[in-house]
Amino acid sequence: MTNKVQPIKIAILAMGGEGGGVLADWIVDMGEANGYVAQTTSVPGVAQRTGATIYYVELYPDAQAQSDGGRPVLALMPLPGDVDVVLASELMEAGRAVQRGLVTRDRTTLIASTHRVFSIAEKSAMGDGRVDSDQLLAHTARAAKRFIRFDMAQAAEASGSVISAVLFGTLAGSGVLPFGRAQFEATIERGGVGVKPSLKAFGAAFDRAQDGDDGEPAKVAPAATPAPQPRHPAVRALVERVQRDFPQPAHDFLLEGVRRLIDYQDLAYAGLYLDRMAAVAKLPDDAHRLLRETARHLALWMSYEDTARVAALKTRATRFERVHGEAGVQPGQLLAIHEYMHPRLQEICETLPGGLGRWLMHSTLPRKIVERFTQHGRVIRTSSLRGYLMLRMVAACKGWRRSTMRYADENRRIEEWLQRIAATAPRNPALAVELAQCQRLVKGYSDTHERGLRNYDTVMRAFERAGAALAPATLRELRDAALADEHGHKLQAALVQHALA
């Protein structure tokens, strides 16, 4: 108990498939091969990216253990304020380590990748639930004695390896452990699996850490995007209309809106978008903010996600390429992609031509038959010819999209939204901007769309009741409350607070 020599304490936070266990085993093997007593334990995380597995390693000099007259008693898990090195495979995991108290200013070297794998809470938020990476980096840097970070996922991909090899190389380059580069590399070679790519990733990370740059390279301002020069005459006419009839600060949003709506439906639909925006361009507008916000949100609303849109997105060649890249499919390997689909009766009716959809919705026997077959979801293998053709048939329904019940409902809401903006802008341009941004409440499909639409209707009723007396900040507060809680409890509390319930 009087011995002042303490074990080297290392915590590793990694998600499944990132080789956290391999990294821990490498450190243990290296320690045991070089005169240290080593021990590793792990605390499993939760699936679906709500947490990572924590691997904990302690290293104690074997010579000191012999001098002490026995084997050291090593801890089974890290304690707050008592960790020398923390390795995190992703930026949020670095933040979690700080939150748990594993990273301390006077002691801990933190090695982390700056790429993001968004958490379930971030993905499922009604609004933009992403944590600000810059703020996360700043808080984490203040918490650590030394913070070595760069995009290690990108480095691993460039080397054809996995992130555990990059973390191992960065650990070696940091010089925080009493082992040389040759001892680290010998550990990888003893593993005997993926040695060449692992050594390549290790070497690149080692050099990066040795350079002494503990941060990301300076960000270069993106070059101005040149105006598109489409070959199709009709598309070129739409682009020229944007450049001729609208102020330059809104061109980026308008051109992206045109591109999106041509892809979503057709040229005529993109023309309708510009017709609507031409009316908005005539409204009072400070610094073209209303025009830009309406251009962005109108394009999003007009490209609402119905079953045809979802089917089209799931069967695109670019999506198959992206999934193959993310899965790391090698030449000669086959990848099966399974989609879980659960269309409800209402969504089926909204996909059919209006008359047929209304008949099915209000029928008796046909409705019961369809409900019986749609009671449970189906798994469709889109990587097979049968599954792919099934979804392509659903995607082809966009041909009659403008005759469907869903289109009529969405179009009515869009026109009402634009009328509110037009009526509000002359007397309160700032309030009109907040009103334009309320479209953020309407998104997704199925249950997500229903919840968002319910919150949107609630906010619009409050807006109508308050009229010109409503302050822009109050409408923003109502919108943020609706986005913060999918069940609407926070929105109701905000309405009561402002006497708008």
KERO-108013 format. One line per 4 residues: number of its first residue (from 1); their letters; for each residue x, y negated, z negated of C-alpha. Coordinates in Angstrom, 2 decimals. Each point is the difference from the previous one (the first is absolute). Example, Ala and Ser with C-alpha at 12.3 -4.5 7.8 and 13.67 -1.06 7.14 Angstrom:
BEGIN
1) AS) 12.30:4.50:-7.80 | 1.37:-3.44:0.66
//
This chain:
BEGIN
1) MTNK) 0.00:0.00:0.00 | 2.99:-2.31:-0.47 | 1.36:0.64:3.52 | -0.21:-3.15:2.09
5) VQPI) 0.17:1.79:3.36 | -3.43:-0.01:1.59 | -1.29:2.01:2.97 | -0.37:-1.70:3.37
9) KIAI) -3.76:-0.35:0.43 | -1.55:-0.07:3.48 | -3.70:-0.25:0.91 | -1.22:0.74:3.54
13) LAMG) -3.47:-1.03:1.17 | -1.02:1.58:3.28 | -3.15:1.08:1.79 | -0.68:3.45:1.37
17) GEGG) 2.05:0.97:3.03 | 2.70:-2.60:-0.61 | 2.50:2.40:-1.52 | 0.01:-1.30:-3.57
21) GVLA) 0.60:3.51:-1.31 | 2.86:0.51:2.45 | 1.55:-3.28:-1.11 | -0.23:1.01:-3.66
25) DWIV) 1.53:3.40:0.79 | 2.85:-1.67:1.90 | 0.84:-2.18:-3.00 | -0.10:3.01:-2.34
29) DMGE) 2.14:2.11:2.32 | 2.52:-2.82:0.40 | 0.20:-0.48:-3.77 | 0.46:3.71:-0.74
33) ANGY) 2.66:0.33:2.71 | 1.97:-2.88:-1.48 | 0.11:0.72:-3.71 | -3.37:-1.16:-1.27
37) VAQT) -2.85:1.69:-1.79 | -3.11:-0.85:2.08 | -3.70:0.40:-0.45 | -3.01:-0.96:2.12
41) TSVP) -3.69:-0.05:-0.80 | -3.03:-1.31:1.87 | -3.43:-1.41:-0.82 | -2.33:0.62:2.97
45) GVAQ) -1.97:-2.92:1.39 | -3.48:-0.02:1.51 | -0.92:0.68:3.62 | -1.34:-2.62:2.43
49) RTGA) 2.70:-2.55:-0.79 | -1.30:-1.03:-3.43 | 3.29:0.90:-1.65 | 3.41:1.53:0.57
53) TIYY) 1.91:2.81:-1.62 | 2.61:-1.19:-2.49 | 3.18:2.07:0.04 | 2.30:-0.56:-2.92
57) VELY) 3.70:0.92:-0.08 | 2.49:-0.23:-2.84 | 3.75:0.55:0.40 | 2.38:0.51:-2.95
61) PDAQ) 3.78:0.64:0.24 | 0.71:3.65:-0.70 | 3.34:-0.86:-1.62 | -1.77:-2.27:-2.45
65) AQSD) -2.54:2.71:-0.73 | 2.84:2.42:-0.81 | 1.59:-2.64:-2.20 | -3.30:-0.48:-1.80
69) GGRP) -0.02:3.71:-0.76 | -3.17:1.01:1.85 | -2.38:-0.54:2.82 | -1.65:-3.44:0.25
73) VLAL) -3.73:-0.34:-0.47 | -1.27:-1.79:3.10 | -3.37:-1.75:0.27 | -2.87:1.31:2.11
77) MPLP) -1.39:-3.31:1.21 | 1.11:-3.64:0.31 | -0.74:-2.48:-2.75 | -0.69:-3.72:0.53
81) GDVD) 3.16:-2.05:-0.37 | 2.27:3.05:0.08 | 0.74:0.69:3.68 | 3.26:-0.77:1.82
85) VVLA) -1.07:0.55:3.61 | -3.44:-0.01:1.62 | -0.44:1.18:3.60 | -3.36:-0.80:1.66
89) SELM) -0.99:1.30:3.41 | -2.40:-2.91:0.66 | -0.46:-3.56:-1.20 | -3.19:0.61:-1.99
93) EAGR) 1.75:2.81:-1.87 | 2.74:-2.45:-0.95 | -2.74:-2.24:-1.38 | -1.47:2.92:-1.93
97) AVQR) 3.40:0.69:-1.53 | 0.22:-3.61:-1.16 | -3.54:0.17:-1.36 | 0.86:3.12:-2.00
101) GLVT) 3.01:-1.73:-1.54 | 2.52:2.32:1.65 | 1.85:-2.96:1.56 | 1.75:-2.42:-2.36
105) RDRT) 1.98:-3.15:0.66 | 3.00:0.91:-2.13 | 0.49:3.58:1.14 | -1.79:1.39:3.06
109) TLIA) 1.20:0.22:3.58 | -3.09:0.24:2.19 | 0.29:1.52:3.48 | -3.18:-0.21:2.06
113) STHR) -1.31:0.05:3.54 | -1.89:-3.12:1.02 | -2.47:1.71:2.35 | -3.60:0.36:-1.15
117) VFSI) -2.35:2.99:-0.16 | -3.22:-1.60:-1.11 | -1.76:1.38:-3.05 | -3.60:1.23:-0.01
121) AEKS) -1.06:-3.11:-1.92 | 1.58:-2.20:2.69 | -1.57:1.94:2.86 | -3.48:0.25:-1.49
125) AMGD) -0.36:-3.66:-0.99 | -2.92:-1.78:1.67 | 2.33:-2.84:0.97 | 3.75:-0.19:0.44
129) GRVD) 1.06:1.98:-3.06 | 3.69:0.18:0.86 | 2.49:-1.03:-2.64 | 2.21:-2.86:1.18
133) SDQL) 3.33:1.68:0.78 | 1.99:-3.23:-0.43 | -1.38:-0.54:-3.48 | 0.59:3.66:-0.87
137) LAHT) 3.61:-0.32:1.15 | 0.52:-3.18:-2.03 | -1.42:1.47:-3.22 | 1.95:3.22:0.43
141) ARAA) 3.27:-1.82:0.67 | -0.41:-2.01:-3.21 | -0.54:3.18:-2.03 | 3.16:1.86:1.06
145) KRFI) 3.67:-0.50:-0.79 | 0.75:0.78:3.65 | -2.50:0.56:2.78 | 1.11:1.70:3.23
149) RFDM) -2.75:0.10:2.60 | -0.58:0.35:3.73 | -2.37:1.91:2.26 | 1.19:3.52:-0.69
153) AQAA) -2.85:1.65:1.89 | 1.19:-1.72:3.17 | 3.59:1.02:-0.75 | -1.10:3.61:-0.48
157) EASG) -1.94:-0.01:3.27 | 2.97:-1.48:1.88 | 2.20:2.80:-1.35 | -2.52:2.78:0.63
161) SVIS) 0.02:0.85:-3.69 | -2.15:-0.59:-3.09 | 0.01:-2.83:-2.49 | 1.57:2.11:-2.76
165) AVLF) 3.30:0.04:1.94 | -0.13:-3.80:0.34 | -0.64:-0.41:-3.72 | 2.90:2.35:-0.75
169) GTLA) 2.32:-2.01:2.25 | -1.10:-3.27:-1.58 | 0.58:1.46:-3.45 | 3.52:1.00:1.05
173) GSGV) 0.71:-3.42:1.52 | -1.23:-1.83:-3.08 | 2.91:1.42:-2.02 | -2.18:0.41:-3.06
177) LPFG) 0.87:3.70:-0.48 | 3.50:1.32:-0.81 | 0.32:1.94:3.26 | 1.68:-0.79:3.31
181) RAQF) -1.45:0.17:3.49 | 1.65:3.34:0.71 | -1.73:1.56:-3.00 | -3.38:-1.27:1.19
185) EATI) 0.56:1.31:3.52 | 1.21:3.36:-1.29 | -3.31:0.33:-1.85 | -1.97:-0.44:3.23
189) ERGG) 2.20:2.53:1.77 | -0.54:2.56:-2.77 | -3.74:-0.33:0.53 | 0.40:1.48:3.47
193) VGVK) -3.28:-1.37:1.40 | -0.17:-2.94:2.42 | 3.59:-0.83:-0.83 | 0.86:-2.00:3.12
197) PSLK) -2.97:-2.44:-0.01 | 0.20:-0.30:-3.78 | 3.65:-0.99:0.19 | -0.77:-2.50:2.74
201) AFGA) -2.73:-1.61:-2.12 | 2.25:0.14:-3.07 | 2.85:-1.75:1.79 | -2.15:-2.83:1.35
205) AFDR) -1.53:-0.62:-3.44 | 3.39:0.19:-1.72 | 1.41:-2.67:2.32 | -3.06:-2.18:-0.54
209) AQDG) 0.41:0.16:-3.78 | 3.77:-0.55:0.24 | -0.52:-3.19:2.00 | -1.20:-1.60:-3.20
213) DDGE) -3.21:-1.32:1.55 | -2.69:0.84:-2.51 | -2.83:-1.46:2.04 | -1.71:0.03:3.34
217) PAKV) 1.54:-1.78:3.00 | -1.23:-3.51:0.57 | -3.30:-0.12:1.81 | 0.14:-1.48:3.46
221) APAA) -2.93:-2.07:1.10 | -1.89:1.85:2.74 | 0.32:-1.43:3.45 | -3.06:-1.63:1.50
225) TPAP) -2.17:2.54:1.79 | -0.23:-0.84:3.71 | -3.47:-0.39:1.45 | -1.25:3.26:1.54
229) QPRH) 0.02:0.27:3.78 | -2.59:2.69:0.79 | -0.17:1.41:3.51 | -3.78:0.55:0.03
233) PAVR) -1.66:-3.15:1.43 | -2.95:0.05:-2.42 | 2.26:0.41:-3.02 | 2.28:-2.73:1.29
237) ALVE) -3.03:-2.29:0.31 | -0.84:0.54:-3.69 | 3.57:-0.79:-1.03 | 0.00:-3.15:2.12
241) RVQR) -3.32:-1.02:-1.56 | 1.52:0.25:-3.48 | 3.02:-2.06:1.03 | -2.14:-2.61:1.76
245) DFPQ) -3.03:-0.43:-2.28 | 1.38:0.51:-3.51 | 2.68:-1.80:-2.05 | 3.38:1.69:-0.12
249) PAHD) 0.01:0.75:-3.80 | -2.86:2.46:0.54 | 1.42:1.78:3.05 | 1.60:2.88:-1.90
253) FLLE) -3.23:1.04:-1.73 | -2.13:-0.57:3.10 | 2.26:2.00:2.30 | 0.16:2.85:-2.51
257) GVRR) -3.80:-0.15:-0.29 | -0.36:0.25:3.78 | 2.40:2.96:0.12 | -1.77:1.76:-2.83
261) LIDY) -3.50:-0.42:1.44 | 0.97:1.10:3.50 | 1.42:3.12:-1.59 | -3.07:0.37:-2.21
265) QDLA) -2.64:-0.50:2.70 | 0.67:-1.80:3.32 | 0.79:-3.32:1.69 | -3.54:-1.34:-0.39
269) YAGL) 0.14:0.58:-3.75 | 3.28:-1.95:-0.22 | -1.69:-2.76:2.01 | -2.84:-0.13:-2.53
273) YLDR) 2.64:-0.42:-2.71 | 1.46:-3.05:1.75 | -3.48:-1.43:0.58 | -0.65:0.14:-3.72
277) MAAV) 3.38:-1.47:-0.81 | -0.56:-2.87:2.45 | -2.91:-1.14:-2.18 | 2.18:0.21:-3.12
281) AKLP) 2.73:-2.05:1.70 | -2.39:-2.97:0.16 | -0.51:-0.09:-3.78 | 1.85:-2.36:-2.39
285) DDAH) 3.22:1.76:-0.94 | 3.01:-1.05:-2.06 | 3.22:1.25:1.62 | -1.99:2.59:2.01
289) RLLR) -0.32:2.18:-3.11 | -3.69:0.74:0.57 | 0.66:0.95:3.61 | 2.82:2.38:-0.92
293) ETAR) -1.87:1.67:-2.87 | -3.19:0.41:2.03 | 1.95:1.36:2.98 | 1.61:2.63:-2.20
297) HLAL) -3.09:1.10:-1.88 | -2.36:-0.12:2.98 | 2.28:2.36:1.93 | 0.03:2.37:-2.98
301) WMSY) -3.77:-0.10:-0.38 | -0.70:0.49:3.70 | 2.24:3.09:-0.05 | -1.87:1.61:-2.91
305) EDTA) 0.77:3.66:-0.67 | -2.76:2.26:1.24 | 0.32:3.72:0.74 | 1.05:-0.67:3.59
309) RVAA) 2.81:-2.28:-1.14 | 1.24:2.43:-2.65 | -0.02:2.88:2.51 | 1.92:-2.11:2.53
313) LKTR) 2.67:-0.94:-2.53 | 0.46:3.59:-1.14 | 0.57:1.30:3.54 | 2.44:-2.60:1.30
317) ATRF) 3.34:1.11:1.37 | 1.76:-2.60:-2.14 | -1.54:1.52:-3.13 | 1.20:3.48:0.91
321) ERVH) 3.48:-1.43:0.60 | -0.04:-1.80:-3.35 | -1.11:3.11:-1.91 | 2.67:2.09:1.72
325) GEAG) 2.62:-2.58:-0.96 | -1.15:-0.22:-3.61 | -0.07:3.79:-0.33 | 3.50:0.30:1.48
329) VQPG) -1.04:2.63:2.55 | 3.03:1.59:1.64 | 0.22:1.29:3.59 | -1.72:3.37:0.23
333) QLLA) -2.20:-0.61:-3.06 | -3.79:-0.25:0.15 | -2.04:-2.44:-2.07 | -3.68:0.55:-0.83
337) IHEY) -2.02:-3.10:-0.89 | -3.23:0.54:-1.93 | -2.53:-2.82:-0.39 | -2.69:0.03:-2.67
341) MHPR) -3.22:-1.38:1.46 | -3.24:-0.57:-1.89 | -2.41:-2.04:2.14 | -3.32:-0.72:-1.66
345) LQEI) -3.38:-0.13:1.69 | 0.04:-3.79:0.02 | 3.36:-0.12:1.78 | -1.18:2.50:2.59
349) CETL) -3.13:-2.05:0.65 | 2.07:-3.16:0.28 | 2.22:1.63:2.63 | -2.89:1.06:2.26
353) PGGL) -1.75:-2.39:2.39 | -2.40:-2.21:-1.94 | -3.29:1.69:0.95 | 1.31:3.51:-0.60
357) GRWL) 1.69:-1.02:-3.26 | -3.17:-1.62:-1.38 | -2.08:3.04:1.01 | 2.39:2.38:-1.78
361) MHST) 0.17:-2.22:-3.09 | -3.80:-0.01:-0.41 | -0.71:3.57:1.16 | -0.79:2.91:-2.32
365) LPRK) 1.16:3.39:1.27 | 2.91:-1.23:2.21 | 1.24:-2.15:-2.87 | -0.06:2.93:-2.43
369) IVER) 1.91:2.17:2.48 | 2.71:-2.62:0.47 | 0.25:-0.63:-3.75 | 0.41:3.73:-0.60
373) FTQH) 2.93:0.22:2.42 | 1.61:-3.17:-1.37 | -0.45:0.81:-3.67 | 3.62:1.10:-0.27
377) GRVI) 3.03:-1.44:1.71 | 1.88:1.74:2.77 | 3.69:0.44:0.64 | 0.89:-0.59:3.64
381) RTSS) 3.41:0.93:1.36 | 0.72:-2.84:2.38 | 3.26:1.60:1.10 | -2.06:2.76:1.66
385) LRGY) -1.75:-0.45:3.35 | -3.44:0.70:-1.47 | 0.36:-2.44:-2.89 | 1.55:-2.67:2.20
389) LMLR) -2.79:0.21:2.59 | -2.65:-0.17:-2.72 | 1.33:-3.31:-1.28 | 0.57:-1.34:3.51
393) MVAA) -3.70:0.60:0.69 | -0.88:-2.02:-3.11 | 2.44:-2.74:1.06 | -1.74:-0.17:3.41
397) CKGW) -3.16:-1.19:-1.79 | 1.44:-3.51:0.09 | -1.50:-0.24:3.50 | -3.44:-0.65:-1.49
401) RRST) 1.25:-1.68:-3.21 | -1.79:-3.30:0.76 | -3.35:1.80:0.17 | 0.32:1.63:-3.44
405) MRYA) -1.72:-0.92:-3.28 | 3.37:-0.63:-1.61 | 1.00:-2.52:2.64 | -3.29:-1.88:-0.40
409) DENR) 0.47:-0.18:-3.78 | 3.65:-1.06:0.17 | -0.71:-2.53:2.75 | -2.80:-1.57:-2.05
413) RIEE) 2.25:-0.35:-3.05 | 2.81:-1.47:2.10 | -2.32:-2.63:1.49 | -1.34:-0.93:-3.44
417) WLQR) 3.56:-0.28:-1.32 | 1.02:-2.27:2.89 | -3.10:-2.15:-0.49 | 0.86:-0.47:-3.68
421) IAAT) 3.54:-1.02:0.94 | -1.30:-2.46:2.62 | -2.47:-1.54:-2.47 | 2.60:-0.29:-2.79
425) APRN) 3.04:-1.32:1.90 | -1.28:-3.57:0.64 | -0.63:-0.70:-3.69 | 2.67:2.17:-1.63
429) PALA) 2.74:1.45:2.25 | 1.78:1.65:-2.94 | -3.16:1.86:-0.98 | -0.45:1.11:3.61
433) VELA) 3.49:1.57:-0.10 | -0.88:1.92:-3.17 | -3.23:1.10:1.67 | 1.92:1.28:3.03
437) QCQR) 2.22:2.06:-2.29 | -3.04:1.70:-1.57 | 0.09:2.38:2.97 | 2.74:1.81:-1.93
441) LVKG) -2.79:1.58:-2.05 | -1.37:1.88:3.04 | 2.37:2.79:0.97 | 0.44:3.73:0.47
445) YSDT) -2.77:2.47:0.70 | -2.38:2.30:-1.85 | -0.18:-0.66:-3.77 | 2.81:-2.57:0.11
449) HERG) -1.91:-2.07:2.56 | -3.23:0.23:-1.98 | 1.64:-1.21:-3.21 | 1.75:-2.85:1.76
453) LRNY) -3.18:-1.04:1.80 | -1.95:0.04:-3.25 | 2.56:-2.31:-1.62 | 0.04:-2.24:3.08
457) DTVM) -3.79:-0.39:-0.06 | 0.15:-0.82:-3.72 | 2.61:-2.73:0.59 | -1.98:-1.42:2.93
461) RAFE) -3.16:-0.21:-2.11 | 1.94:-1.90:-2.63 | 1.36:-2.28:2.71 | -3.50:-0.74:1.29
465) RAGA) -1.29:-0.73:-3.50 | 2.82:-2.38:-0.85 | 0.03:-1.81:3.35 | 2.19:-3.09:0.31
469) ALAP) 0.64:-0.03:-3.76 | 2.18:3.13:0.22 | 3.71:-0.76:-0.43 | 2.51:1.77:2.31
473) ATLR) 1.85:1.32:-3.06 | -3.22:1.55:-1.33 | -0.71:1.84:3.25 | 3.60:1.21:0.02
477) ELRD) -0.40:1.26:-3.55 | -3.18:1.89:0.92 | 1.71:1.56:3.01 | 3.04:1.06:-2.02
481) AALA) -2.26:1.50:-2.68 | -1.81:2.03:2.65 | 3.30:1.25:1.41 | 1.32:0.90:-3.45
485) DEHG) -2.80:2.44:-0.86 | -1.74:2.27:2.50 | -2.95:0.52:-2.37 | -0.76:-3.72:-0.22
489) HKLQ) 0.29:-0.37:-3.78 | 2.57:-2.80:0.17 | -2.04:-1.75:2.66 | -3.08:0.07:-2.18
493) AALV) 1.98:-1.40:-2.92 | 1.32:-2.82:2.20 | -3.55:-0.79:1.20 | -1.22:-0.22:-3.56
497) QHAL) 2.94:-2.20:-0.97 | -0.85:-2.49:2.74 | -3.79:0.25:-0.54 | -0.50:1.48:3.48
501) A) -1.42:3.39:-1.02
//
